[in-house]
Amino acid sequence: MTPISLPMAELKPALTGLGKIIHRQSTLPVLQCLRIERTVDGWVCLTATNLERYATVRLEQPAEGDPCTLLVHFDDLVRVAKACVRQESIGIEQTSPKCVSASFALAGKIGMNKLRSLPVAEYPDLPRIAGEPVPLPGPFRTALKEAMDCTSKDHTRPVLEGVCIDVSVPDAHYVVGTDGKHLYSGNSLQLALPHSLVLPRHKFLAWRDFQSDGEWWLTKGAHNGLDHVQISSRRWRFITRVIDHPYPSWRQVVPGDKRFMTAIRFDPLKLDGVLQMLEQMEEQEDEFRTVGIEWRGGKVQFLHHPANAGKAWDEVAVPGASGQGVEVTVFCNRLLLLKALKFGLLELDLIDELSPLRFREGGRRLIVMPVRVRTTSDPEPGPVPVNAPAPRHLPPIKAPHPHSAPDMKPPINSNPLADPRLQPPAEPGSPRLEDVLESLDQLRDSCTKSLSQIKDLTGKLRLIQRDQRSSQRGLQTVRHTLRSLQGIRF
């Protein structure tokens, strides 16, 4: 049998994409293998699956040889590919049901390595999605990538882990993603889909090489009685199951245009400086990552509340930002503000300090829920002593008799409850308000100091973990090199 030729210039990026699908710790050994096929026309295709998703790539040029199919362990093929340069090729040939030989150039000669394999019959059947392909316009890819970045990471709500392609309104098709705290929607597109669907979030869909691999086509069909979606590009094909749960009615949380009273515009030419300013706030932010946006006095500024800085808010002017409308101050999560600006949503619409914020640009929207922050105008809640006696009901105060003595009448505009003669007697052993307040202040200082120490220790542990990972990668590279040298035959 003629070996299947795999050019390194195409194999290495293909392994990067297939590695996003394959399950390294799968209990089924066959799911750790790639399916390599040479068709009747000579096209070479590589396929990876985790039983829920399938990814197939077709190499650029057809190869000579009879049609054949074999399985190769993914890690073994990656190890051999790392030892080859970009201009070389690998020849794959089945030598036994559990072994595949890989030949490659080595110092002017031919080197040989044995790779693990399994019978082809054990590999899952590849889905054949029969349906009418629908073209996906270019803006769909950007909207899909940004919507996936806004989906939920909570596995208890699987429908929020997906992206909704909403075509329920004929003239306004949307790509929607939300986690309950912020919501993204993009509608600068028209899709020829008969029904809406929920596409699961997956990192392969946001992979740069797949995003730039020609025009996309979407096909919806059934496989083993379950609805599947296939997204095809020039060389890649990605198949996944759709989420069959109904998507929440997301339009109900989007405010109407007439409700917004304030508009703020960020300058795209000075966006890098604004992003750098927000990222620098990470070192001294509070535990809720709160940042304020204020339009007052004809200028836009950020309000930053550093940890351990008392009750004062730092005011930082936003370069190049302009606004109009009612003066307002709102607070939100700094990470969500950063996400909106990195998406290029530079127009911010506000209603008031308790209503959602709307970032927009063209047909894209990002709705962000505000953060409730206590200000100086809010009343401070008084402390409640744990062992304080229950309040007593005072007896009704009788009006003074017209013939009473003058010194028995209460003074004008005075509080009758402030009269010590009308106060209930204090019980022995009851805590004083001053003692409780002092204890609370001490407890707050102790908690603040402990949180600061925890943050410092966390940073040190992350540095140690990063060093350990670097050391492990170096050792693993040395081991792989030694194993490849041991398996070389001349």
DRENKEMAR-327888 format. One line per field, with one value per residue (C-alpha): residue number from 1; x, y, z. Coordinates in steps of 0.25 Angstrom, whole numbers. Layout:
% residues N
k: [NUM | ...] $
u: [X | ...] $
v: [Y | ...] $
w: [Z | ...] $
% end
This chain:
% residues 490
k: [1 | 2 | 3 | 4 | 5 | 6 | 7 | 8 | 9 | 10 | 11 | 12 | 13 | 14 | 15 | 16 | 17 | 18 | 19 | 20 | 21 | 22 | 23 | 24 | 25 | 26 | 27 | 28 | 29 | 30 | 31 | 32 | 33 | 34 | 35 | 36 | 37 | 38 | 39 | 40 | 41 | 42 | 43 | 44 | 45 | 46 | 47 | 48 | 49 | 50 | 51 | 52 | 53 | 54 | 55 | 56 | 57 | 58 | 59 | 60 | 61 | 62 | 63 | 64 | 65 | 66 | 67 | 68 | 69 | 70 | 71 | 72 | 73 | 74 | 75 | 76 | 77 | 78 | 79 | 80 | 81 | 82 | 83 | 84 | 85 | 86 | 87 | 88 | 89 | 90 | 91 | 92 | 93 | 94 | 95 | 96 | 97 | 98 | 99 | 100 | 101 | 102 | 103 | 104 | 105 | 106 | 107 | 108 | 109 | 110 | 111 | 112 | 113 | 114 | 115 | 116 | 117 | 118 | 119 | 120 | 121 | 122 | 123 | 124 | 125 | 126 | 127 | 128 | 129 | 130 | 131 | 132 | 133 | 134 | 135 | 136 | 137 | 138 | 139 | 140 | 141 | 142 | 143 | 144 | 145 | 146 | 147 | 148 | 149 | 150 | 151 | 152 | 153 | 154 | 155 | 156 | 157 | 158 | 159 | 160 | 161 | 162 | 163 | 164 | 165 | 166 | 167 | 168 | 169 | 170 | 171 | 172 | 173 | 174 | 175 | 176 | 177 | 178 | 179 | 180 | 181 | 182 | 183 | 184 | 185 | 186 | 187 | 188 | 189 | 190 | 191 | 192 | 193 | 194 | 195 | 196 | 197 | 198 | 199 | 200 | 201 | 202 | 203 | 204 | 205 | 206 | 207 | 208 | 209 | 210 | 211 | 212 | 213 | 214 | 215 | 216 | 217 | 218 | 219 | 220 | 221 | 222 | 223 | 224 | 225 | 226 | 227 | 228 | 229 | 230 | 231 | 232 | 233 | 234 | 235 | 236 | 237 | 238 | 239 | 240 | 241 | 242 | 243 | 244 | 245 | 246 | 247 | 248 | 249 | 250 | 251 | 252 | 253 | 254 | 255 | 256 | 257 | 258 | 259 | 260 | 261 | 262 | 263 | 264 | 265 | 266 | 267 | 268 | 269 | 270 | 271 | 272 | 273 | 274 | 275 | 276 | 277 | 278 | 279 | 280 | 281 | 282 | 283 | 284 | 285 | 286 | 287 | 288 | 289 | 290 | 291 | 292 | 293 | 294 | 295 | 296 | 297 | 298 | 299 | 300 | 301 | 302 | 303 | 304 | 305 | 306 | 307 | 308 | 309 | 310 | 311 | 312 | 313 | 314 | 315 | 316 | 317 | 318 | 319 | 320 | 321 | 322 | 323 | 324 | 325 | 326 | 327 | 328 | 329 | 330 | 331 | 332 | 333 | 334 | 335 | 336 | 337 | 338 | 339 | 340 | 341 | 342 | 343 | 344 | 345 | 346 | 347 | 348 | 349 | 350 | 351 | 352 | 353 | 354 | 355 | 356 | 357 | 358 | 359 | 360 | 361 | 362 | 363 | 364 | 365 | 366 | 367 | 368 | 369 | 370 | 371 | 372 | 373 | 374 | 375 | 376 | 377 | 378 | 379 | 380 | 381 | 382 | 383 | 384 | 385 | 386 | 387 | 388 | 389 | 390 | 391 | 392 | 393 | 394 | 395 | 396 | 397 | 398 | 399 | 400 | 401 | 402 | 403 | 404 | 405 | 406 | 407 | 408 | 409 | 410 | 411 | 412 | 413 | 414 | 415 | 416 | 417 | 418 | 419 | 420 | 421 | 422 | 423 | 424 | 425 | 426 | 427 | 428 | 429 | 430 | 431 | 432 | 433 | 434 | 435 | 436 | 437 | 438 | 439 | 440 | 441 | 442 | 443 | 444 | 445 | 446 | 447 | 448 | 449 | 450 | 451 | 452 | 453 | 454 | 455 | 456 | 457 | 458 | 459 | 460 | 461 | 462 | 463 | 464 | 465 | 466 | 467 | 468 | 469 | 470 | 471 | 472 | 473 | 474 | 475 | 476 | 477 | 478 | 479 | 480 | 481 | 482 | 483 | 484 | 485 | 486 | 487 | 488 | 489 | 490] $
u: [0 | 5 | 7 | -2 | 6 | 4 | 11 | 16 | 12 | -3 | -2 | 3 | -8 | -18 | -14 | -16 | -31 | -33 | -27 | -39 | -48 | -41 | -42 | -29 | -34 | -45 | -48 | -50 | -36 | -42 | -46 | -32 | -29 | -30 | -37 | -28 | -35 | -30 | -42 | -44 | -40 | -28 | -33 | -27 | -36 | -33 | -45 | -46 | -58 | -62 | -76 | -83 | -75 | -67 | -57 | -51 | -40 | -37 | -22 | -20 | -14 | -19 | -9 | -6 | -10 | -22 | -33 | -30 | -34 | -26 | -26 | -14 | -12 | -13 | -2 | 8 | 5 | 7 | 21 | 26 | 21 | 29 | 42 | 40 | 42 | 31 | 37 | 36 | 25 | 21 | 17 | 7 | 5 | -3 | 6 | -3 | -16 | -10 | 2 | 4 | 18 | 22 | 34 | 41 | 54 | 65 | 79 | 78 | 72 | 59 | 55 | 44 | 35 | 24 | 11 | -1 | -14 | -27 | -36 | -44 | -57 | -56 | -57 | -71 | -79 | -78 | -91 | -96 | -104 | -114 | -120 | -120 | -107 | -110 | -99 | -94 | -90 | -76 | -82 | -88 | -74 | -71 | -85 | -84 | -70 | -74 | -87 | -80 | -71 | -84 | -90 | -91 | -81 | -91 | -93 | -106 | -113 | -108 | -117 | -109 | -96 | -101 | -103 | -117 | -118 | -132 | -140 | -153 | -155 | -154 | -147 | -138 | -129 | -121 | -109 | -111 | -102 | -104 | -101 | -111 | -102 | -100 | -106 | -100 | -108 | -104 | -114 | -106 | -109 | -120 | -120 | -129 | -132 | -147 | -146 | -137 | -127 | -117 | -103 | -94 | -82 | -69 | -55 | -53 | -63 | -55 | -42 | -35 | -31 | -46 | -51 | -42 | -44 | -53 | -68 | -77 | -89 | -99 | -107 | -117 | -121 | -123 | -113 | -118 | -131 | -124 | -123 | -109 | -103 | -92 | -83 | -74 | -63 | -53 | -45 | -52 | -65 | -70 | -83 | -89 | -103 | -112 | -118 | -132 | -136 | -145 | -136 | -141 | -149 | -137 | -145 | -152 | -139 | -135 | -140 | -146 | -139 | -148 | -144 | -130 | -127 | -112 | -102 | -87 | -77 | -63 | -53 | -47 | -34 | -31 | -38 | -24 | -21 | -35 | -33 | -20 | -26 | -37 | -27 | -18 | -29 | -28 | -17 | -25 | -40 | -50 | -55 | -67 | -58 | -67 | -64 | -73 | -76 | -80 | -85 | -85 | -81 | -79 | -68 | -68 | -60 | -58 | -60 | -50 | -51 | -38 | -38 | -34 | -36 | -47 | -60 | -54 | -55 | -44 | -48 | -41 | -44 | -47 | -38 | -46 | -60 | -72 | -86 | -100 | -113 | -116 | -105 | -104 | -94 | -95 | -86 | -84 | -74 | -60 | -58 | -71 | -68 | -54 | -61 | -71 | -60 | -51 | -63 | -63 | -76 | -72 | -86 | -92 | -107 | -112 | -125 | -122 | -113 | -122 | -125 | -117 | -106 | -106 | -93 | -95 | -89 | -96 | -105 | -98 | -103 | -97 | -107 | -100 | -107 | -102 | -96 | -103 | -93 | -95 | -92 | -91 | -106 | -111 | -114 | -105 | -111 | -110 | -104 | -113 | -107 | -108 | -113 | -120 | -133 | -146 | -152 | -163 | -176 | -176 | -189 | -197 | -194 | -205 | -208 | -204 | -216 | -220 | -217 | -203 | -191 | -183 | -170 | -177 | -180 | -170 | -163 | -168 | -162 | -155 | -156 | -164 | -156 | -143 | -148 | -141 | -153 | -160 | -149 | -150 | -140 | -127 | -126 | -113 | -102 | -108 | -97 | -95 | -96 | -82 | -76 | -83 | -79 | -64 | -65 | -70 | -59 | -48 | -55 | -55 | -40 | -37 | -45 | -38 | -24 | -28 | -33 | -20 | -12 | -20 | -18 | -3 | -2 | -11 | -1 | 11 | 4 | 1 | 15 | 20 | 9 | 14 | 29 | 25 | 17 | 29 | 38 | 28 | 27 | 43 | 44 | 32 | 40 | 52 | 45 | 38 | 51 | 58 | 46 | 47 | 62 | 60 | 50 | 59 | 63 | 73] $
v: [0 | 14 | 22 | 34 | 46 | 58 | 71 | 78 | 91 | 87 | 76 | 85 | 95 | 84 | 77 | 90 | 91 | 76 | 77 | 86 | 74 | 62 | 57 | 54 | 48 | 40 | 26 | 21 | 19 | 21 | 35 | 39 | 35 | 42 | 36 | 38 | 35 | 35 | 36 | 30 | 44 | 44 | 55 | 53 | 56 | 56 | 55 | 56 | 54 | 54 | 47 | 60 | 68 | 65 | 73 | 69 | 76 | 73 | 75 | 85 | 75 | 61 | 50 | 37 | 23 | 14 | 18 | 14 | 18 | 16 | 22 | 28 | 32 | 47 | 50 | 40 | 48 | 61 | 56 | 52 | 65 | 74 | 67 | 71 | 84 | 91 | 87 | 72 | 61 | 49 | 36 | 28 | 13 | 2 | -9 | -16 | -15 | -7 | -1 | 10 | 13 | 28 | 30 | 44 | 50 | 49 | 55 | 51 | 37 | 32 | 30 | 21 | 22 | 13 | 20 | 14 | 10 | 3 | -4 | 5 | -2 | 3 | 18 | 24 | 26 | 40 | 48 | 50 | 63 | 63 | 77 | 90 | 98 | 112 | 123 | 130 | 145 | 150 | 158 | 145 | 140 | 153 | 153 | 138 | 139 | 151 | 144 | 132 | 141 | 146 | 132 | 126 | 116 | 110 | 96 | 95 | 104 | 98 | 106 | 119 | 112 | 113 | 124 | 126 | 129 | 136 | 137 | 138 | 153 | 152 | 166 | 165 | 153 | 152 | 145 | 145 | 141 | 144 | 139 | 147 | 158 | 163 | 161 | 162 | 163 | 165 | 167 | 172 | 160 | 152 | 137 | 127 | 119 | 114 | 113 | 118 | 109 | 109 | 106 | 101 | 109 | 103 | 108 | 102 | 112 | 124 | 118 | 128 | 118 | 113 | 128 | 132 | 119 | 124 | 125 | 118 | 109 | 104 | 91 | 86 | 71 | 59 | 48 | 36 | 43 | 56 | 70 | 73 | 86 | 85 | 98 | 96 | 105 | 103 | 92 | 90 | 83 | 84 | 76 | 78 | 75 | 86 | 90 | 86 | 94 | 107 | 120 | 131 | 142 | 152 | 163 | 166 | 171 | 181 | 195 | 203 | 214 | 225 | 222 | 226 | 240 | 241 | 237 | 236 | 234 | 228 | 233 | 221 | 228 | 228 | 215 | 208 | 218 | 216 | 201 | 202 | 211 | 201 | 190 | 197 | 198 | 183 | 184 | 193 | 189 | 184 | 170 | 173 | 180 | 192 | 204 | 217 | 224 | 239 | 249 | 262 | 277 | 274 | 263 | 248 | 241 | 228 | 226 | 216 | 211 | 205 | 194 | 199 | 214 | 218 | 223 | 233 | 230 | 234 | 242 | 239 | 247 | 239 | 244 | 247 | 244 | 253 | 252 | 259 | 258 | 257 | 257 | 243 | 234 | 218 | 207 | 194 | 182 | 187 | 174 | 176 | 190 | 185 | 175 | 185 | 194 | 183 | 179 | 193 | 197 | 211 | 217 | 216 | 220 | 222 | 223 | 225 | 218 | 206 | 203 | 194 | 200 | 199 | 199 | 199 | 200 | 198 | 186 | 180 | 183 | 179 | 181 | 181 | 181 | 192 | 190 | 196 | 204 | 211 | 226 | 237 | 240 | 226 | 225 | 216 | 204 | 204 | 192 | 183 | 177 | 162 | 162 | 175 | 175 | 175 | 189 | 193 | 200 | 213 | 217 | 227 | 242 | 249 | 263 | 273 | 277 | 291 | 293 | 286 | 293 | 301 | 292 | 279 | 284 | 279 | 290 | 294 | 287 | 277 | 262 | 255 | 242 | 250 | 253 | 244 | 243 | 236 | 226 | 211 | 207 | 201 | 186 | 183 | 176 | 181 | 184 | 199 | 204 | 210 | 196 | 189 | 200 | 199 | 183 | 184 | 194 | 184 | 173 | 180 | 184 | 170 | 164 | 175 | 171 | 156 | 159 | 166 | 155 | 145 | 153 | 154 | 139 | 136 | 144 | 136 | 123 | 126 | 130 | 117 | 109 | 116 | 112 | 98 | 97 | 103 | 92 | 81 | 86 | 85 | 71 | 66 | 72 | 65 | 52 | 52 | 55 | 43 | 34 | 38 | 36 | 22 | 18 | 22 | 11 | 13] $
w: [0 | -3 | 9 | 12 | 10 | 21 | 18 | 30 | 25 | 26 | 37 | 48 | 47 | 45 | 58 | 65 | 61 | 63 | 77 | 81 | 78 | 83 | 97 | 103 | 116 | 109 | 115 | 101 | 94 | 80 | 84 | 86 | 71 | 58 | 46 | 34 | 20 | 6 | -3 | -17 | -23 | -15 | -5 | 9 | 21 | 36 | 46 | 61 | 70 | 85 | 81 | 82 | 72 | 59 | 52 | 38 | 30 | 16 | 11 | 0 | -11 | -14 | -13 | -21 | -16 | -14 | -5 | 10 | 24 | 37 | 51 | 58 | 73 | 73 | 83 | 75 | 62 | 69 | 75 | 61 | 55 | 65 | 61 | 46 | 39 | 31 | 18 | 20 | 19 | 27 | 21 | 29 | 26 | 34 | 38 | 48 | 54 | 66 | 59 | 49 | 43 | 41 | 31 | 30 | 26 | 36 | 32 | 18 | 21 | 24 | 39 | 44 | 56 | 61 | 65 | 73 | 65 | 66 | 56 | 48 | 51 | 65 | 61 | 62 | 50 | 43 | 43 | 29 | 30 | 18 | 17 | 9 | 12 | 16 | 13 | 26 | 23 | 28 | 40 | 45 | 49 | 57 | 64 | 67 | 73 | 82 | 86 | 91 | 99 | 106 | 109 | 123 | 129 | 138 | 134 | 142 | 131 | 118 | 109 | 114 | 110 | 95 | 85 | 80 | 65 | 66 | 52 | 58 | 53 | 38 | 36 | 48 | 50 | 63 | 69 | 84 | 96 | 111 | 125 | 132 | 136 | 122 | 108 | 94 | 81 | 67 | 56 | 44 | 36 | 29 | 29 | 20 | 32 | 34 | 49 | 61 | 67 | 79 | 75 | 87 | 90 | 86 | 85 | 71 | 65 | 70 | 65 | 56 | 45 | 44 | 44 | 32 | 24 | 13 | 13 | 23 | 20 | 30 | 29 | 39 | 39 | 48 | 52 | 60 | 63 | 68 | 62 | 57 | 51 | 41 | 38 | 26 | 21 | 9 | 16 | 29 | 34 | 48 | 53 | 66 | 73 | 75 | 89 | 89 | 101 | 98 | 99 | 109 | 104 | 103 | 96 | 109 | 116 | 105 | 108 | 97 | 90 | 96 | 110 | 109 | 114 | 113 | 102 | 103 | 92 | 93 | 83 | 75 | 73 | 88 | 91 | 94 | 105 | 111 | 111 | 118 | 128 | 132 | 132 | 142 | 152 | 154 | 164 | 174 | 171 | 181 | 181 | 172 | 161 | 162 | 153 | 151 | 139 | 141 | 132 | 139 | 137 | 122 | 124 | 125 | 136 | 142 | 157 | 163 | 178 | 181 | 192 | 206 | 202 | 211 | 205 | 195 | 180 | 171 | 158 | 145 | 133 | 120 | 109 | 96 | 102 | 100 | 105 | 104 | 112 | 126 | 136 | 142 | 150 | 148 | 153 | 146 | 146 | 140 | 132 | 125 | 122 | 116 | 108 | 102 | 98 | 92 | 84 | 78 | 84 | 87 | 88 | 102 | 105 | 120 | 127 | 141 | 152 | 154 | 139 | 129 | 121 | 106 | 98 | 83 | 70 | 57 | 58 | 71 | 85 | 99 | 110 | 124 | 137 | 147 | 161 | 173 | 181 | 194 | 193 | 204 | 202 | 205 | 220 | 228 | 234 | 249 | 256 | 264 | 277 | 278 | 292 | 292 | 300 | 292 | 291 | 301 | 297 | 304 | 312 | 305 | 308 | 314 | 311 | 323 | 331 | 330 | 345 | 345 | 350 | 339 | 341 | 337 | 323 | 312 | 305 | 291 | 279 | 288 | 286 | 297 | 295 | 299 | 313 | 322 | 331 | 319 | 316 | 320 | 331 | 325 | 329 | 336 | 327 | 314 | 303 | 300 | 285 | 286 | 290 | 278 | 268 | 273 | 272 | 257 | 253 | 259 | 252 | 239 | 240 | 242 | 230 | 221 | 226 | 224 | 210 | 206 | 211 | 203 | 190 | 192 | 195 | 183 | 174 | 179 | 177 | 163 | 160 | 166 | 158 | 145 | 148 | 150 | 137 | 130 | 136 | 133 | 118 | 117 | 123 | 114 | 102 | 106 | 109 | 95 | 88 | 95 | 91 | 77 | 76 | 82 | 72 | 60 | 50 | 39] $
% end
